[in-house]
Amino acid sequence: MGLLSRITALFSSLSTPHYPWPALDIVLPGDRHLHLVGSIHMGTRDMSPLSEKLIDKLRDADALIVEADITQSGSPFPQQSNELPLEQRLSAENWAQVVSLIQELDIPLSQIETQPAWQIALVLQAHQAQRLGLRANYGIDFQMLEAAKTMAIPVIELEGAEHQIDILTRLPNGGMPLLTDTLTHWHTNARLLQMMISWWLETPPQRGNVALPNTFGDELYDVLMHRRNLEWQHFLQQLPAGRYVVAVGALHLYGKGNLPELLKTR
């Protein structure tokens, strides 16, 4: 790197704005300005309404980019399932944990018993988030989508709900690794949710590499985080010139193989 490039990079790092929400700004070649927002898909009442400064960012954008437009009606989940009863698919230890959790969370066994394992994992995670006071209508991406549509800001999907479900249905063994990881890291995931809430209500992280508790095994992390980050990196690098607000799950912006680092280094 030449001297001028080093000086430019240093000045850029010193002048990088800090926001009262988890976010990073990245400028890609071709005059593409990205404001990357670390979203939480379910939020607390205190997360609404969104900061006026964030709304201003959105108002000035050429488009809002999200993982999927979750304001669209209809459930992407498959309606029919021919899975064996859950007890037959789990070890005795994991089955006992599931029974304990559904009793604690007041989930009827009949609601999940023959669902695919990945879908059971999502049901358990959603109920855990609700127990912590999180609701879908206070989710950051949901609120940003509602605001964008009110202001007639175009919405671009990185992948869409159907593609997300396709990723889950292609997990090995009916998505059993996602369910077993959910059970193994149950309490760690609760702490992670509380950490991300604090990023929005108290102090957001200031750097891309943040020490995060591990809630996925290596194989799942590669499928659900790293490979998707790589796909999003390619997608964002193909955008036309303009200003974009990009709202993705906060974990995609921090930690190992995060999206900002991929965009900066490739």
NUKOLLUM-112970 format. One line per 10 residues: number of its first residue (from 1); their letters; for each residue x, y, z of N, C-alpha, C. Coordinates in Angstrom, 2 decimals. Layout:
N
NUM) A) X/Y/Z/X/Y/Z/X/Y/Z; ...
//
This chain:
266
1) MGLLSRITAL) 0.84/-1.19/0.00/0.00/0.00/0.00/0.88/1.24/0.00; 0.59/2.21/-0.90/1.37/3.43/-0.97/1.09/4.36/0.18; 1.94/5.37/0.32/1.80/6.33/1.42/0.44/7.02/1.38; 0.03/7.47/0.18/-1.25/8.17/0.07/-2.40/7.26/0.48; -2.32/5.99/0.08/-3.39/5.05/0.44/-3.43/4.83/1.94; -2.24/4.77/2.56/-2.19/4.58/4.02/-2.80/5.79/4.74; -2.46/6.98/4.27/-3.01/8.19/4.89/-4.53/8.23/4.72; -5.00/7.87/3.52/-6.43/7.86/3.26/-7.15/6.87/4.17; -6.55/5.67/4.30/-7.17/4.64/5.16/-7.19/5.09/6.62; -6.10/5.73/7.07/-6.04/6.21/8.45/-7.10/7.27/8.69
11) FSSLSTPHYP) -7.20/8.22/7.76/-8.20/9.28/7.91/-9.60/8.70/7.93; -9.83/7.70/7.06/-11.15/7.07/7.01/-11.50/6.41/8.33; -10.51/5.72/8.93/-10.77/5.03/10.20/-11.03/6.03/11.32; -10.34/7.16/11.28/-10.52/8.16/12.33/-11.85/8.90/12.20; -12.34/9.01/10.96/-13.55/9.78/10.73/-14.81/8.91/10.66; -14.66/7.61/10.91/-15.81/6.71/10.86/-16.82/7.09/11.94; -18.06/7.38/11.55/-19.05/7.78/12.56/-19.48/6.61/13.42; -19.83/6.90/14.65/-20.38/5.89/15.55/-21.86/6.20/15.77; -22.69/5.17/15.72/-24.13/5.34/15.81/-24.64/4.77/17.13; -25.77/5.28/17.61/-26.36/4.72/18.84/-27.13/3.43/18.58
21) WPALDIVLPG) -26.86/2.78/17.49/-27.39/1.45/17.19/-26.25/0.65/16.54; -26.31/-0.68/16.52/-25.23/-1.46/15.93/-25.19/-1.28/14.41; -24.15/-0.62/13.91/-24.09/-0.31/12.49/-22.66/-0.01/12.07; -22.39/-0.21/10.79/-21.11/0.14/10.19/-21.37/0.71/8.80; -20.55/1.65/8.39/-20.62/2.21/7.05/-19.48/1.64/6.20; -19.81/1.23/4.99/-18.81/0.73/4.05/-19.07/1.34/2.68; -18.01/1.82/2.04/-18.10/2.33/0.67/-17.40/1.34/-0.25; -18.15/0.82/-1.21/-17.60/-0.12/-2.18/-17.21/0.62/-3.45; -16.27/0.08/-4.21/-15.93/0.70/-5.50/-17.18/0.89/-6.36; -17.19/1.94/-7.14/-18.35/2.20/-7.98/-19.37/3.08/-7.29
31) DRHLHLVGSI) -18.93/3.83/-6.25/-19.80/4.79/-5.56/-21.04/4.12/-4.96; -20.78/2.99/-4.27/-21.86/2.27/-3.57/-21.65/2.43/-2.08; -22.58/3.10/-1.45/-22.48/3.42/-0.02/-23.45/2.53/0.75; -22.91/1.73/1.66/-23.73/0.81/2.45/-23.75/1.23/3.91; -24.93/1.35/4.47/-25.08/1.51/5.92/-25.59/0.18/6.45; -24.70/-0.62/7.04/-25.04/-1.96/7.51/-25.59/-1.88/8.93; -26.81/-2.33/9.11/-27.49/-2.28/10.40/-27.62/-3.68/10.96; -27.19/-3.87/12.22/-27.31/-5.16/12.89/-28.69/-5.32/13.49; -29.56/-5.97/12.76/-30.96/-6.09/13.15/-31.17/-7.20/14.19; -32.25/-7.08/14.91/-32.77/-8.19/15.74/-34.17/-8.47/15.22
41) HMGTRDMSPL) -34.43/-9.71/14.86/-35.69/-10.04/14.18/-36.90/-9.95/15.12; -36.68/-10.04/16.42/-37.72/-9.79/17.40/-37.15/-8.78/18.39; -37.95/-7.80/18.80/-37.44/-6.75/19.67/-38.33/-6.51/20.86; -37.86/-5.65/21.76/-38.64/-5.28/22.93/-39.40/-3.98/22.65; -40.38/-3.69/23.47/-41.19/-2.48/23.31/-40.31/-1.23/23.28; -39.21/-1.24/24.06/-38.32/-0.08/24.12/-37.58/0.17/22.82; -37.59/-0.79/21.91/-36.92/-0.61/20.62/-37.81/0.10/19.60; -39.00/0.47/20.01/-39.92/1.17/19.12/-40.36/2.48/19.76; -40.43/3.57/18.98/-40.11/3.65/17.56/-38.61/3.70/17.32; -38.23/3.52/16.08/-36.82/3.61/15.71/-36.31/5.03/15.87
51) SEKLIDKLRD) -35.00/5.15/16.07/-34.35/6.45/16.17/-34.66/7.29/14.92; -34.94/8.57/15.13/-35.17/9.47/14.00/-33.95/9.55/13.09; -32.76/9.42/13.68/-31.54/9.44/12.87/-31.48/8.24/11.93; -31.94/7.08/12.43/-31.98/5.90/11.57/-33.04/6.06/10.49; -34.17/6.64/10.83/-35.22/6.91/9.85/-34.70/7.87/8.78; -33.90/8.86/9.21/-33.31/9.79/8.23/-32.37/9.06/7.28; -31.58/8.11/7.82/-30.71/7.29/6.98/-31.54/6.56/5.92; -32.65/6.02/6.36/-33.51/5.27/5.46/-34.14/6.20/4.42; -34.55/7.38/4.87/-35.19/8.34/3.96/-34.24/8.77/2.84; -32.95/8.84/3.14/-31.95/9.27/2.16/-31.44/8.13/1.27
61) ADALIVEADI) -31.90/6.91/1.54/-31.38/5.75/0.82/-32.12/5.54/-0.51; -31.43/4.92/-1.44/-32.06/4.52/-2.70/-32.88/3.25/-2.52; -32.55/2.45/-1.50/-33.31/1.24/-1.23/-32.95/0.71/0.16; -33.89/-0.03/0.73/-33.64/-0.81/1.94/-33.41/-2.24/1.52; -32.31/-2.83/1.99/-31.99/-4.22/1.67/-32.14/-5.05/2.94; -32.92/-6.13/2.87/-33.16/-7.00/4.02/-32.94/-8.45/3.61; -32.81/-9.31/4.60/-32.69/-10.74/4.30/-33.94/-11.23/3.56; -35.09/-10.89/4.12/-36.37/-11.27/3.52/-37.42/-10.25/3.96; -38.40/-10.03/3.10/-39.48/-9.11/3.46/-40.48/-9.87/4.33; -40.32/-9.72/5.63/-41.14/-10.48/6.58/-42.51/-9.86/6.79
71) TQSGSPFPQQ) -42.81/-8.75/6.11/-44.15/-8.16/6.21/-45.11/-8.80/5.22; -44.60/-9.63/4.32/-45.47/-10.31/3.36/-46.35/-11.31/4.10; -47.59/-11.44/3.66/-48.54/-12.34/4.33/-48.24/-13.79/3.98; -48.72/-14.67/4.82/-48.57/-16.10/4.57/-47.34/-16.68/5.23; -47.44/-17.93/5.65/-46.33/-18.61/6.30/-45.54/-19.39/5.26; -44.20/-19.27/5.29/-43.39/-20.05/4.34/-43.18/-21.49/4.80; -43.62/-21.84/6.03/-43.38/-23.17/6.56/-44.24/-24.20/5.81; -43.70/-25.38/5.56/-44.51/-26.44/4.94/-45.66/-26.84/5.86; -46.81/-27.13/5.26/-48.01/-27.40/6.05/-48.10/-28.86/6.48; -47.54/-29.77/5.69/-47.62/-31.19/5.99/-46.26/-31.74/6.38
81) SNELPLEQRL) -46.26/-32.68/7.30/-45.02/-33.32/7.69/-45.27/-34.80/7.99; -44.36/-35.63/7.53/-44.47/-37.07/7.76/-43.38/-37.58/8.68; -42.87/-36.71/9.54/-41.78/-37.10/10.43/-42.27/-38.08/11.50; -41.33/-38.89/11.97/-41.62/-39.76/13.10/-41.89/-38.92/14.35; -42.62/-39.46/15.32/-42.80/-38.73/16.58/-41.44/-38.31/17.14; -41.39/-37.13/17.73/-40.12/-36.55/18.14/-39.35/-37.43/19.12; -40.06/-38.09/20.01/-39.38/-38.93/21.01/-38.53/-40.00/20.33; -38.98/-40.50/19.18/-38.25/-41.55/18.47/-37.02/-41.00/17.74; -36.97/-39.71/17.57/-35.85/-39.10/16.82/-34.76/-38.55/17.73; -35.02/-38.48/19.02/-34.08/-37.86/19.95/-33.49/-38.87/20.92
91) SAENWAQVVS) -32.31/-38.53/21.43/-31.75/-39.32/22.54/-32.64/-39.12/23.77; -32.52/-40.00/24.73/-33.32/-39.88/25.95/-33.05/-38.56/26.66; -31.79/-38.13/26.66/-31.43/-36.88/27.33/-32.06/-35.68/26.64; -31.96/-35.64/25.30/-32.54/-34.51/24.58/-34.06/-34.51/24.66; -34.66/-35.69/24.63/-36.11/-35.78/24.74/-36.57/-35.24/26.10; -35.87/-35.59/27.15/-36.22/-35.09/28.48/-36.12/-33.57/28.53; -35.10/-33.01/27.87/-34.95/-31.56/27.86/-36.09/-30.89/27.09; -36.48/-31.48/25.96/-37.59/-30.93/25.19/-38.88/-30.96/26.01; -39.15/-32.08/26.67/-40.35/-32.18/27.50/-40.35/-31.10/28.58; -39.20/-30.89/29.21/-39.09/-29.86/30.24/-39.34/-28.47/29.67
101) LIQELDIPLS) -38.76/-28.20/28.49/-38.90/-26.87/27.89/-40.33/-26.59/27.44; -40.98/-27.56/26.80/-42.33/-27.28/26.31/-43.31/-27.12/27.47; -43.03/-27.78/28.60/-43.86/-27.56/29.78/-43.63/-26.15/30.34; -42.36/-25.75/30.38/-42.02/-24.42/30.88/-42.57/-23.31/29.98; -42.52/-23.55/28.67/-42.95/-22.53/27.71/-44.41/-22.67/27.30; -45.09/-23.66/27.84/-46.51/-23.89/27.57/-46.76/-24.14/26.07; -45.95/-25.03/25.49/-46.12/-25.43/24.09/-46.73/-26.83/24.06; -47.90/-27.02/23.46/-48.47/-28.37/23.38/-47.56/-29.29/22.57; -47.35/-30.48/23.04/-46.51/-31.44/22.30/-47.07/-31.68/20.91; -48.40/-31.70/20.79/-49.03/-31.96/19.49/-48.66/-30.89/18.46
111) QIETQPAWQI) -48.26/-29.71/18.92/-47.90/-28.62/18.01/-46.58/-28.88/17.29; -45.71/-29.65/17.92/-44.37/-29.82/17.36/-43.99/-31.27/17.09; -44.77/-32.23/17.58/-44.32/-33.62/17.66/-43.86/-34.20/16.33; -44.57/-33.89/15.23/-44.21/-34.47/13.94/-43.61/-33.45/12.97; -43.21/-32.29/13.48/-42.56/-31.30/12.63/-41.12/-31.68/12.36; -40.53/-31.17/11.28/-39.10/-31.37/11.06/-38.31/-30.77/12.23; -37.15/-31.33/12.49/-36.36/-30.89/13.64/-35.99/-29.41/13.56; -35.67/-28.92/12.35/-35.30/-27.51/12.21/-36.47/-26.59/12.59; -37.69/-27.03/12.25/-38.87/-26.22/12.56/-39.15/-26.22/14.06; -38.93/-27.35/14.70/-39.08/-27.42/16.16/-38.08/-26.48/16.83
121) ALVLQAHQAQ) -36.86/-26.46/16.30/-35.84/-25.56/16.85/-36.30/-24.11/16.76; -36.87/-23.71/15.62/-37.33/-22.33/15.46/-38.49/-22.01/16.39; -39.38/-22.97/16.59/-40.50/-22.76/17.52/-39.98/-22.54/18.94; -39.05/-23.38/19.36/-38.47/-23.24/20.70/-37.75/-21.90/20.85; -36.97/-21.50/19.83/-36.24/-20.24/19.89/-37.19/-19.05/19.95; -38.28/-19.11/19.17/-39.25/-18.01/19.17/-39.91/-17.88/20.54; -40.27/-19.01/21.16/-40.89/-18.95/22.49/-39.90/-18.47/23.55; -38.62/-18.84/23.38/-37.61/-18.35/24.32/-37.51/-16.83/24.22; -37.49/-16.31/22.99/-37.41/-14.86/22.79/-38.64/-14.16/23.38; -39.81/-14.75/23.19/-41.03/-14.16/23.76/-40.96/-14.14/25.28
131) RLGLRANYGI) -40.41/-15.20/25.87/-40.27/-15.25/27.33/-39.37/-14.11/27.83; -38.42/-13.68/26.99/-37.52/-12.58/27.35/-38.11/-11.22/27.01; -39.38/-11.19/26.57/-40.05/-9.93/26.29/-39.94/-9.44/24.86; -39.43/-10.27/23.95/-39.27/-9.86/22.56/-40.54/-10.21/21.77; -40.87/-9.33/20.81/-42.03/-9.53/19.96/-41.66/-9.21/18.52; -42.29/-9.91/17.58/-41.95/-9.75/16.17/-42.22/-8.34/15.66; -43.30/-7.71/16.13/-43.64/-6.38/15.61/-42.70/-5.30/16.12; -41.85/-5.62/17.11/-40.82/-4.68/17.54/-39.45/-5.03/16.95; -39.40/-6.05/16.11/-38.15/-6.41/15.46/-37.65/-5.25/14.60; -36.34/-5.09/14.52/-35.77/-3.95/13.82/-36.05/-4.01/12.33
141) DFQMLEAAKT) -35.84/-5.16/11.70/-36.10/-5.23/10.26/-37.58/-5.04/9.95; -38.46/-5.55/10.82/-39.89/-5.35/10.61/-40.23/-3.86/10.65; -39.71/-3.15/11.65/-39.98/-1.72/11.75/-39.40/-0.95/10.57; -38.21/-1.35/10.13/-37.58/-0.67/9.00/-38.36/-0.92/7.70; -38.86/-2.12/7.53/-39.68/-2.43/6.37/-40.96/-1.60/6.37; -41.60/-1.50/7.52/-42.81/-0.70/7.62/-42.53/0.76/7.29; -41.41/1.28/7.82/-41.05/2.68/7.56/-40.73/2.89/6.08; -39.99/1.96/5.48/-39.63/2.09/4.06/-40.86/2.12/3.18; -41.82/1.26/3.49/-43.03/1.21/2.66/-43.86/2.48/2.84; -43.87/3.03/4.06/-44.57/4.28/4.29/-43.96/5.42/3.48
151) MAIPVIELEG) -42.62/5.40/3.36/-41.91/6.46/2.63/-41.69/6.11/1.16; -42.26/4.99/0.72/-42.11/4.54/-0.68/-40.65/4.32/-1.06; -39.85/3.82/-0.10/-38.47/3.45/-0.37/-38.46/2.02/-0.91; -37.82/1.77/-2.04/-37.79/0.39/-2.57/-37.17/-0.59/-1.58; -37.67/-1.81/-1.59/-37.15/-2.89/-0.73/-36.55/-3.97/-1.61; -35.33/-4.38/-1.28/-34.62/-5.44/-2.00/-34.35/-6.58/-1.03; -34.66/-7.80/-1.43/-34.39/-8.97/-0.59/-33.04/-9.59/-0.96; -32.25/-9.92/0.05/-31.00/-10.64/-0.18/-31.25/-12.09/-0.57; -32.30/-12.68/0.01/-32.56/-14.08/-0.29/-34.05/-14.41/-0.32; -34.86/-13.83/0.54/-36.29/-14.13/0.56/-36.62/-15.29/1.48
161) AEHQIDILTR) -37.86/-15.31/1.97/-38.27/-16.32/2.95/-38.21/-17.73/2.39; -38.61/-17.92/1.14/-38.62/-19.27/0.57/-37.20/-19.83/0.48; -36.25/-18.99/0.12/-34.86/-19.46/0.05/-34.34/-19.81/1.45; -34.72/-19.01/2.45/-34.31/-19.30/3.82/-34.84/-20.65/4.28; -36.10/-20.94/3.96/-36.67/-22.24/4.31/-35.96/-23.35/3.55; -35.59/-23.08/2.30/-34.88/-24.09/1.51/-33.54/-24.44/2.15; -32.85/-23.43/2.68/-31.58/-23.68/3.38/-31.81/-24.62/4.56; -32.88/-24.37/5.31/-33.18/-25.18/6.49/-33.59/-26.60/6.11; -34.38/-26.73/5.05/-34.83/-28.07/4.67/-33.68/-28.92/4.11; -32.60/-28.28/3.69/-31.46/-29.03/3.17/-30.44/-29.36/4.25
171) LPNGGMPLLT) -30.71/-28.96/5.49/-29.82/-29.36/6.58/-29.88/-30.89/6.74; -28.78/-31.51/7.15/-28.78/-32.98/7.28/-29.74/-33.48/8.35; -30.26/-34.66/8.12/-31.10/-35.36/9.10/-32.30/-34.51/9.52; -32.94/-33.88/8.53/-34.14/-33.10/8.83/-33.89/-31.88/9.69; -32.64/-31.43/9.74/-32.32/-30.27/10.56/-32.06/-30.61/12.02; -31.81/-31.89/12.29/-31.57/-32.30/13.68/-30.38/-31.56/14.31; -29.29/-31.26/13.57/-28.20/-30.50/14.20/-28.65/-29.14/14.75; -29.61/-28.49/14.08/-30.10/-27.20/14.58/-30.87/-27.39/15.88; -31.66/-28.46/15.97/-32.41/-28.71/17.20/-31.47/-29.09/18.35; -30.51/-29.96/18.10/-29.60/-30.37/19.18/-28.72/-29.20/19.62
181) DTLTHWHTNA) -28.29/-28.35/18.67/-27.52/-27.17/19.06/-28.38/-26.21/19.88; -29.65/-26.08/19.51/-30.57/-25.23/20.27/-30.69/-25.71/21.71; -30.79/-27.01/21.89/-30.90/-27.57/23.24/-29.58/-27.43/24.00; -28.46/-27.69/23.33/-27.16/-27.62/23.98/-26.84/-26.21/24.46; -27.17/-25.22/23.63/-26.79/-23.83/23.92/-27.99/-22.99/24.37; -28.96/-23.63/25.00/-30.21/-22.94/25.36/-29.96/-21.70/26.21; -29.20/-21.84/27.28/-28.96/-20.70/28.18/-28.00/-19.69/27.56; -27.04/-20.19/26.77/-26.12/-19.28/26.08/-26.87/-18.42/25.09; -27.85/-19.00/24.39/-28.63/-18.24/23.42/-29.44/-17.14/24.12; -29.95/-17.43/25.32/-30.68/-16.40/26.07/-29.76/-15.23/26.40
191) RLLQMMISWW) -28.51/-15.53/26.80/-27.56/-14.46/27.09/-27.22/-13.67/25.84; -27.13/-14.37/24.70/-26.83/-13.69/23.44/-27.96/-12.74/23.06; -29.20/-13.18/23.23/-30.33/-12.31/22.94/-30.29/-11.05/23.82; -29.99/-11.24/25.10/-29.91/-10.10/26.01/-28.77/-9.17/25.61; -27.66/-9.73/25.12/-26.54/-8.91/24.66/-26.97/-8.05/23.48; -27.67/-8.65/22.51/-28.08/-7.90/21.33/-29.13/-6.85/21.67; -29.99/-7.14/22.64/-30.94/-6.12/23.10/-30.17/-4.92/23.64; -29.11/-5.19/24.42/-28.32/-4.10/25.00/-27.63/-3.28/23.93; -27.31/-3.89/22.79/-26.70/-3.12/21.70/-27.64/-2.04/21.20; -28.94/-2.30/21.25/-29.92/-1.33/20.77/-30.36/-0.36/21.86
201) LETPPQRGNV) -30.38/-0.82/23.10/-30.91/0.03/24.17/-29.82/0.73/24.97; -28.59/0.22/24.91/-27.53/0.80/25.73/-26.33/1.18/24.87; -25.39/0.27/24.66/-24.16/0.60/23.94/-23.92/-0.39/22.81; -23.94/0.07/21.56/-23.64/-0.84/20.45/-22.15/-1.14/20.38; -21.77/-2.28/19.81/-20.35/-2.58/19.62/-19.75/-1.61/18.60; -18.48/-1.29/18.76/-17.83/-0.31/17.88/-16.92/-0.96/16.85; -16.71/-2.24/16.94/-15.81/-2.91/16.01/-16.50/-4.14/15.42; -15.97/-4.57/14.25/-16.57/-5.71/13.58/-16.27/-7.04/14.26; -15.13/-7.16/14.91/-14.77/-8.42/15.57/-15.10/-8.33/17.05; -16.21/-8.91/17.43/-16.71/-8.86/18.80/-16.74/-10.29/19.34
211) ALPNTFGDEL) -16.31/-10.47/20.57/-16.35/-11.80/21.18/-17.80/-12.18/21.45; -18.25/-13.22/20.79/-19.64/-13.65/20.92/-19.69/-15.07/21.47; -20.67/-15.35/22.32/-20.82/-16.73/22.80/-21.21/-17.65/21.64; -20.75/-18.86/21.67/-20.97/-19.80/20.59/-22.30/-20.53/20.78; -23.20/-20.39/19.80/-24.49/-21.08/19.88/-24.69/-22.05/18.71; -23.68/-22.19/17.85/-23.73/-23.13/16.74/-22.48/-24.00/16.74; -22.61/-25.24/16.30/-21.44/-26.03/16.00/-20.80/-25.52/14.72; -19.59/-25.95/14.43/-18.84/-25.44/13.27/-19.58/-25.67/11.96; -20.16/-26.85/11.78/-20.85/-27.17/10.53/-22.05/-26.26/10.32; -22.85/-26.07/11.36/-24.02/-25.21/11.24/-23.61/-23.75/11.03
221) YDVLMHRRNL) -22.56/-23.31/11.73/-22.09/-21.94/11.57/-21.70/-21.69/10.12; -21.07/-22.67/9.51/-20.64/-22.51/8.11/-21.86/-22.36/7.20; -22.90/-23.17/7.42/-24.07/-23.16/6.55/-24.93/-21.91/6.79; -25.22/-21.62/8.06/-26.18/-20.57/8.38/-25.58/-19.18/8.46; -24.28/-19.08/8.64/-23.66/-17.77/8.78/-22.65/-17.50/7.66; -21.57/-18.28/7.63/-20.46/-17.93/6.75/-20.83/-18.02/5.26; -21.47/-19.10/4.84/-21.82/-19.23/3.42/-22.81/-18.15/3.01; -23.75/-17.83/3.88/-24.71/-16.77/3.54/-24.00/-15.41/3.48; -23.06/-15.16/4.38/-22.29/-13.92/4.31/-21.57/-13.80/2.97; -21.00/-14.91/2.50/-20.31/-14.90/1.21/-21.28/-14.60/0.06
231) EWQHFLQQLP) -22.47/-15.19/0.12/-23.48/-14.93/-0.91/-23.92/-13.47/-0.87; -24.11/-12.92/0.33/-24.54/-11.53/0.45/-23.43/-10.59/-0.01; -22.18/-10.95/0.30/-21.05/-10.14/-0.16/-21.09/-10.01/-1.69; -21.27/-11.13/-2.36/-21.32/-11.11/-3.83/-22.51/-10.28/-4.30; -23.66/-10.43/-3.68/-24.87/-9.68/-4.05/-24.64/-8.19/-3.91; -24.09/-7.76/-2.77/-23.90/-6.34/-2.51/-22.85/-5.72/-3.43; -21.87/-6.52/-3.83/-20.84/-6.01/-4.73/-21.34/-5.84/-6.16; -22.54/-6.35/-6.45/-23.11/-6.20/-7.79/-24.14/-5.07/-7.86; -24.36/-4.36/-6.76/-25.36/-3.29/-6.75/-24.92/-2.14/-7.64; -25.88/-1.43/-8.24/-25.52/-0.20/-8.95/-25.12/0.88/-7.96
241) AGRYVVAVGA) -24.51/1.95/-8.47/-24.12/3.06/-7.61/-25.33/3.58/-6.84; -25.11/3.98/-5.60/-26.21/4.52/-4.81/-25.96/4.37/-3.33; -26.95/4.75/-2.56/-26.90/4.65/-1.10/-27.93/3.62/-0.64; -27.48/2.71/0.19/-28.33/1.61/0.62/-28.25/1.42/2.13; -29.39/1.20/2.76/-29.43/0.74/4.14/-29.64/-0.77/4.08; -28.73/-1.50/4.72/-28.75/-2.96/4.66/-28.99/-3.50/6.08; -30.16/-4.07/6.31/-30.51/-4.58/7.63/-30.43/-6.10/7.62; -29.45/-6.65/8.33/-29.30/-8.10/8.45/-29.14/-8.45/9.93; -29.34/-9.71/10.25/-29.18/-10.14/11.63/-27.85/-9.68/12.21; -27.89/-9.16/13.43/-26.70/-8.53/14.03/-25.50/-9.47/14.05
251) LHLYGKGNLP) -25.73/-10.78/14.19/-24.60/-11.71/14.27/-23.82/-11.78/12.96; -24.46/-11.37/11.86/-23.76/-11.37/10.57/-22.75/-10.21/10.47; -22.84/-9.24/11.36/-21.94/-8.08/11.31/-20.75/-8.21/12.25; -20.80/-9.18/13.16/-19.77/-9.28/14.18/-19.30/-10.73/14.31; -18.09/-10.89/14.78/-17.58/-12.24/15.00/-16.90/-12.81/13.77; -16.69/-14.10/13.81/-15.91/-14.82/12.80/-16.56/-14.75/11.42; -15.76/-14.39/10.39/-16.25/-14.38/9.01/-17.39/-13.43/8.76; -17.39/-12.29/9.48/-18.54/-11.39/9.37/-18.60/-10.68/8.02; -19.78/-10.20/7.69/-20.03/-9.58/6.39/-19.19/-8.33/6.15; -19.06/-7.40/7.11/-18.23/-6.22/6.85/-16.79/-6.56/6.50
261) ELLKTR) -16.20/-7.54/7.20/-14.82/-7.90/6.90/-14.69/-8.49/5.50; -15.67/-9.29/5.10/-15.66/-9.84/3.74/-15.74/-8.73/2.70; -16.56/-7.75/2.95/-16.71/-6.65/2.00/-15.45/-5.78/1.94; -14.75/-5.68/3.05/-13.55/-4.83/3.10/-12.33/-5.50/2.47; -12.29/-6.83/2.55/-11.05/-7.51/2.17/-11.10/-8.16/0.81; -12.28/-8.23/0.18/-12.34/-8.96/-1.10/-12.76/-8.01/-2.21
//
